[in-house]
Amino acid sequence: MFAKFKHWCHFKLAGQHWPSLSFAQRMVMIKGHQYVVRTATETDIQRIVNIERNIYGTAPWSYAAFQVELKRPQDRLYLVVVDDGLVMGFVGMSIDWYKFDLHITNIGITPGYQRHGVGTYLIKTAINYAHHLQLRSVSLEVRVHNLVARQLYEKLGFRERRIKHRYYLDNHEDAIDMKISLLNKEGSK
């Protein structure tokens, strides 16, 4: 705890401020299909909640929870993938400026778009964003039984750290805490 406070004091005394997170809208080609990737807005929240319902049967996060997240531009960033005007995927990111970690809070792809490279694109975008911010790591949790996601994360370089027992509120399933280090072999950027 003291180390975090010391880091915060050093950062503030140097006259620096936590930057607002931003992401420039872009057109991307994923497996031969063109999409728009942009920062999520409040008008996207209902679609994001609907995507979660389609995936999980219930939405783990409420509309209000996403509203709160979008109102924190210093440490939260949500991106949406849009196809023909319809949000069909999203990723949420939380920055821990004290630990220099980007945490992927949630990711969801409409079932009809799954296994088309969109999720992989969003995870790689999060990793690249963390590099851009000169962070040290990217972390996430995944359901123990979600083997497809676990394999994807491992393929992208994430490693299991520990089990978080009864982590998910909907069914009390365990989560696997995973992390990828962005430090090079010498331990520096």
C-alpha positions, -999 to +999 in steps of 0.1 A: +000+000+000+028+024+009+045+017-024+014+027-043+011+059-023+048+067-029+043+061-067+012+084-067+031+111-048+061+110-072+037+111-102+017+141-088+048+160-075+063+158-110+033+178-122+020+149-142-017+140-145-034+107-154-042+111-191-077+105-204-077+073-225-085+078-261-088+056-292-091+069-328-119+053-347-106+031-375-117+008-403-101-026-400-101-057-421-105-090-402-104-122-422-115-104-453-144-085-437-143-047-430-154-034-396-153-001-377-136-001-343-143+029-321-147+040-285-180+029-269-206+055-261-236+055-238-258+047-268-239+014-272-246+002-237-279-016-244-263-035-273-233-045-251-257-058-225-276-077-251-244-093-264-237-105-229-272-119-226-267-138-259-235-152-247-242-161-210-280-163-209-280-133-185-260-101-185-232-103-159-229-065-160-259-042-157-267-012-179-258+010-148-224-007-144-215+000-179-226+036-175-203+040-145-174+024-165-178+048-195-177+078-171-141+070-160-119+081-190-087+083-169-087+046-163-114+029-184-117+024-221-143+004-240-141-004-276-168-016-299-167-034-332-194-023-356-206-041-388-230-023-410-240+000-382-246-027-356-223-032-326-214-069-327-185-070-303-168-051-275-138-052-251-135-033-218-102-022-204-092-009-170-058+007-164-041+003-130-016+031-132+000+020-100+008-015-112+012-005-148-013-031-158-041-031-184-069-054-172-094-067-197-126-064-177-148-081-202-150-090-239-180-102-259-187-111-295-222-117-308-225-155-313-229-152-351-195-134-353-176-157-330-146-175-344-142-150-372-111-133-356-129-104-340-121-115-304-085-121-313-083-087-329-097-070-298-073-088-274-043-079-297-056-043-298-057-042-259-021-056-258-009-030-283-027-003-264-009-014-232+024-012-251+014+023-263+008+034-227+041+018-217+024-006-192+041-037-179+014-062-183-021-072-195-043-093-172-078-109-174-100-136-158-116-164-178-142-190-167-125-223-160-148-241-184-143-217-213-117-238-230-119-219-263-111-186-247-084-201-225-067-216-256-069-182-274-054-163-245-026-189-241-019-187-279-016-149-275+009-153-247-012-151-215-001-175-187-022-188-158-014-173-124-040-187-101-076-198-096-101-174-082-127-196-065-164-189-070-155-157-089-185-154-112-217-142-095-242-158-119-232-195-113-202-192-089-179-207-114-142-204-107-120-181-128-085-185-140-065-153-135-042-149-165-015-124-174+010-115-201+041-096-193+051-068-217+086-065-204+115-078-225+139-104-213+161-079-196+132-068-175+127-034-191+107-019-219 
